[in-house]
């Protein structure tokens, strides 16, 4: 049963639709990521849930109660911004206690809950420090503690790791996911980082131009994108325009394999780079390697072919046999391709 429901949310500014339509059901304890490029409407959607932006149309329902007309302070939601918004003149403990103080929680209870929450985020030894004395990751955990200490029904995160460097960001993703599991709190997070969404989310809500393109678990969205945008935004993909008339998908003069239940007519043919293999015999298409890039755990190749430029990846097991300038054949199986109706 849905715990948080977004029912046909719309936000227009004059003629411009920041959110054209967004409907979503979030289960209690679920971690959902709103993912998409800048300007897709994900942050506006989160702000409508938080109450900072009134919707033009639609409703926000929390645990069966319509909260669309409530002020942010009346919704009781925990919110963490990208900037963390910590009070520089307050200690860690006082920053965390602020929300409780505003709610009139007595000092003894306030101290107990602050201590418990700082233990939860592994910051108890730093309770007396000030924000300027903390690292980026520590400041993020203070912001999380401040949001969690009020025991909110829902935690809203707006690009909470955007200010962290790559290594710390990765560490904090793992820590945030573990914390969310321990607390069991319903969480909605905004991010433009595909890897972050796949790492953290139970489900990903992919948005584009104010609309929801696809909602799925990370593995399902990656393996079964419902169109060109989904396939190219979440990871890398080779996408060809073709036509399926029964034997395969015809792309130019090349017939590519697909499963029998693939849609007929004009289609987009999608195959991930890691599904392509270099083949001495039985190649579906031949071409010349125009670039080879080392990316640590794998190699990325660009191959110029009659279909256009294809990307292929290969797990790093040493220096690959294929070099720039080599003539190669590429092959993949029918079940490794995704075929969707054009314009889906």
C-alpha positions in Angstrom: 0.0 0.0 0.0 1.3 3.5 -0.9 2.5 5.6 2.1 3.3 8.7 0.0 1.3 9.5 -3.1 1.9 12.1 -5.7 -1.3 12.4 -7.7 -1.0 14.2 -11.0 1.3 17.0 -9.7 1.7 19.9 -12.2 3.7 23.1 -11.8 3.4 25.8 -14.4 5.1 29.2 -14.5 3.0 31.1 -17.0 3.3 29.1 -20.3 6.2 27.1 -19.1 5.5 23.7 -17.5 8.3 22.8 -15.0 6.4 19.7 -14.1 3.9 18.6 -16.8 2.5 15.7 -14.8 3.9 13.5 -12.1 2.1 10.6 -10.4 4.0 8.3 -8.1 3.2 5.9 -5.2 6.0 5.3 -2.6 5.7 2.4 -0.2 6.6 2.8 3.5 10.3 2.4 4.0 11.1 2.6 0.3 14.1 4.6 -1.1 13.1 6.3 -4.3 15.4 8.4 -6.5 14.1 11.1 -8.8 16.7 11.1 -11.6 17.1 13.2 -14.7 19.0 16.0 -16.4 19.0 19.6 -15.2 15.7 21.3 -15.8 13.7 18.0 -16.0 11.4 18.9 -13.0 12.8 16.6 -10.3 13.7 19.4 -7.8 10.4 21.2 -8.4 8.6 17.9 -7.7 10.6 17.5 -4.4 9.8 21.1 -3.5 6.1 20.4 -4.0 6.3 17.4 -1.7 8.1 19.5 0.9 5.6 22.3 0.6 8.0 25.0 -0.6 6.4 25.2 -4.0 2.6 25.0 -4.3 1.4 22.8 -7.2 -0.7 24.3 -10.1 -2.7 21.0 -10.0 -2.6 17.7 -8.3 -2.3 16.4 -4.7 0.3 15.2 -2.2 -1.1 12.5 0.1 0.9 11.2 3.1 -0.4 8.1 4.9 -3.9 8.7 3.6 -4.0 12.5 4.5 -4.0 15.2 1.8 -1.1 17.5 2.9 -1.1 19.6 -0.3 -2.4 22.7 1.5 -0.2 22.4 4.6 2.8 24.7 5.2 6.2 23.0 5.2 6.5 23.3 9.0 3.2 21.5 9.4 4.1 18.5 7.2 6.8 17.2 9.6 9.1 16.0 6.9 12.9 15.7 7.2 14.8 17.7 4.5 18.5 17.8 3.6 19.7 20.3 1.0 22.8 20.2 -1.1 24.3 23.1 0.9 23.4 21.3 4.2 22.2 24.8 5.6 24.0 24.3 9.0 24.1 27.2 11.4 27.8 28.1 11.6 27.5 29.7 15.1 26.0 26.5 16.6 27.8 23.3 17.7 26.9 20.0 16.1 24.7 19.1 19.0 22.9 22.4 18.9 22.4 22.2 15.1 20.8 18.8 15.5 18.7 19.9 18.4 17.3 23.0 16.6 14.2 21.2 15.1 13.3 19.7 18.4 13.6 23.1 20.2 11.3 24.7 17.6 8.8 21.9 18.3 8.9 22.6 22.1 10.5 19.4 23.1 11.8 19.7 26.7 15.5 19.9 27.3 16.0 16.5 28.9 14.2 14.7 26.0 15.9 16.9 23.5 19.4 15.9 24.8 18.5 12.2 24.8 17.3 12.2 21.2 20.2 14.3 20.0 22.7 11.9 21.6 20.9 8.9 20.1 20.8 10.4 16.6 24.5 11.4 16.7 25.3 7.9 17.7 23.3 6.7 14.7 25.4 8.8 12.3 28.7 8.1 14.1 29.2 11.7 15.2 28.8 11.5 19.0 32.5 12.4 19.6 32.1 15.6 17.6 29.0 16.9 19.3 30.8 20.0 20.6 32.5 21.0 17.3 31.3 23.7 14.9 30.6 23.2 11.2 33.8 24.9 10.1 35.7 22.3 12.1 34.2 19.4 10.1 34.9 17.7 6.8 32.4 17.6 4.0 31.2 14.1 4.9 30.8 15.0 8.5 28.8 18.1 7.7 26.5 16.0 5.5 26.0 13.6 8.5 25.1 16.5 10.7 22.5 17.6 8.2 21.1 14.0 8.1 21.0 13.9 11.9 19.1 17.2 12.1 16.6 15.8 9.6 16.2 12.4 11.4 16.1 13.6 15.0 12.5 14.9 14.6 11.4 11.3 13.6 9.9 12.4 10.2 7.6 10.1 8.3 9.5 10.9 5.1 13.1 12.0 4.4 13.6 14.3 1.4 17.1 14.7 0.0 18.0 17.3 -2.6 21.3 16.4 -4.2 22.8 15.8 -0.7 26.2 14.7 -2.0 26.6 17.2 -4.8 29.3 19.1 -2.9 31.5 16.1 -2.1 34.5 14.9 -4.1 34.2 11.6 -6.0 35.8 9.3 -3.5 34.0 10.7 -0.5 30.7 10.7 -2.5 31.0 7.0 -3.1 31.8 6.3 0.6 28.8 8.4 1.7 26.4 6.7 -0.8 27.2 3.4 1.0 26.8 5.0 4.4 23.5 6.7 3.5 22.1 3.4 2.2 23.1 1.5 5.3 21.6 4.3 7.5 18.3 4.3 5.6 18.1 0.5 6.0 18.8 0.8 9.8 16.2 3.5 10.3 13.7 2.1 7.8 12.5 5.6 6.8 10.7 6.4 3.6 13.1 8.4 1.5 12.8 10.4 -1.7 16.1 11.8 -3.2 16.8 14.0 -6.1 20.0 13.4 -8.1 21.3 13.8 -11.7 24.0 11.1 -11.0 23.0 7.8 -12.7 25.5 5.8 -10.6 24.2 7.3 -7.4 20.6 6.5 -8.3 21.5 2.9 -9.1 23.5 2.5 -5.9 20.9 3.9 -3.5 17.4 3.4 -4.9 14.9 0.7 -4.5 13.2 2.3 -7.5 14.3 5.0 -9.9 11.9 7.6 -11.3 13.5 8.9 -14.5 12.2 12.3 -15.5 12.6 14.4 -18.7 11.0 17.7 -19.7 8.7 17.7 -16.7 7.4 14.2 -17.3 8.1 10.7 -15.8 9.7 8.6 -18.5 10.0 5.4 -16.6 9.7 4.0 -13.1 11.6 0.8 -12.3 14.1 -0.9 -10.1 17.7 0.0 -11.1 18.5 -3.4 -12.7 15.3 -3.5 -14.6 15.6 0.0 -15.9 19.1 -0.6 -17.1 18.3 -4.0 -18.7 14.9 -3.1 -20.0 14.8 0.6 -20.9 11.5 1.7 -22.4 12.9 4.0 -25.0 15.8 6.0 -26.4 16.0 8.5 -23.5 16.0 5.8 -20.8 18.6 3.7 -22.5 21.0 6.6 -23.1 20.6 8.5 -19.8 21.0 5.5 -17.6 24.4 4.2 -18.7 25.8 3.9 -22.2 23.9 2.4 -25.2 24.1 1.9 -28.9 20.8 3.0 -30.4 19.8 2.5 -34.0 16.7 3.5 -35.9 15.3 0.5 -37.8 12.3 -1.4 -39.0 11.1 -4.8 -37.7 9.2 -6.9 -40.3 9.6 -10.3 -38.8 13.1 -11.8 -39.6 15.1 -9.1 -37.7 15.5 -5.4 -37.5 16.7 -3.8 -40.7 19.0 -0.9 -40.0 20.1 0.4 -43.4 21.3 -2.7 -45.3 22.1 -4.6 -42.1 19.7 -7.1 -40.5 20.2 -7.3 -36.7 18.8 -10.1 -34.5 16.0 -9.7 -32.1 13.5 -11.8 -30.2 10.3 -12.9 -32.0 8.0 -10.9 -29.7 9.7 -7.6 -30.5 7.3 -4.8 -31.7 6.8 -4.5 -35.5 7.2 -1.5 -37.7 9.5 1.5 -37.0 11.6 0.7 -33.9 14.7 1.8 -31.9 17.2 -1.1 -31.5 19.2 -0.8 -28.3 22.3 -2.8 -27.3 24.6 -2.0 -24.4 28.3 -1.7 -25.1 29.2 -4.5 -22.7 27.1 -6.9 -24.8 29.2 -6.4 -27.9 32.1 -8.9 -28.4 34.9 -8.9 -30.9 34.3 -11.8 -33.3 36.7 -13.2 -35.9 33.7 -15.2 -37.4 30.0 -14.7 -37.3 30.2 -10.9 -37.0 27.0 -8.9 -37.4 28.8 -5.8 -38.5 32.4 -5.0 -39.3 34.3 -1.7 -38.7 37.5 0.0 -37.7 38.5 0.9 -34.1 38.8 4.7 -34.0 39.5 5.0 -30.2 40.6 2.8 -27.3 40.3 4.3 -23.8 41.5 2.7 -20.5 39.0 3.3 -17.7 40.6 1.2 -14.9 38.3 -1.8 -14.5 37.4 -1.9 -18.2 38.4 -0.7 -21.7 36.1 1.4 -23.9 36.3 1.2 -27.7 34.7 3.3 -30.4 34.3 1.4 -33.7 33.3 3.1 -37.0 30.8 0.8 -38.8 28.1 1.1 -41.6 25.7 1.5 -38.7 27.6 4.5 -37.4 29.9 4.8 -34.4 29.5 1.8 -32.0 30.7 1.7 -28.4 32.0 -1.6 -27.0 33.5 -2.3 -23.6 35.7 -5.1 -22.4 36.6 -6.1 -18.8 40.2 -5.3 -18.0 42.0 -8.6 -17.9 45.3 -7.1 -19.2 46.2 -5.3 -22.4 43.5 -6.1 -25.1 44.4 -7.6 -28.4 42.4 -4.9 -30.3 44.2 -1.6 -31.0 43.3 1.7 -32.6 43.1 1.3 -36.4 42.4 -2.4 -36.3 39.6 -3.9 -38.6 37.2 -5.8 -36.3 34.0 -7.7 -36.4 31.3 -7.2 -33.7 28.6 -9.7 -32.6 25.9 -10.0 -30.0 22.9 -12.3 -29.3 19.3 -11.5 -30.1 18.3 -11.7 -26.4 21.0 -9.0 -25.6 19.2 -6.4 -27.7 16.2 -4.3 -26.6 13.7 -3.3 -29.3 11.1 -0.7 -28.6 8.6 1.1 -30.8 10.0 4.3 -32.2 9.1 7.3 -30.2 8.4 5.3 -27.0 
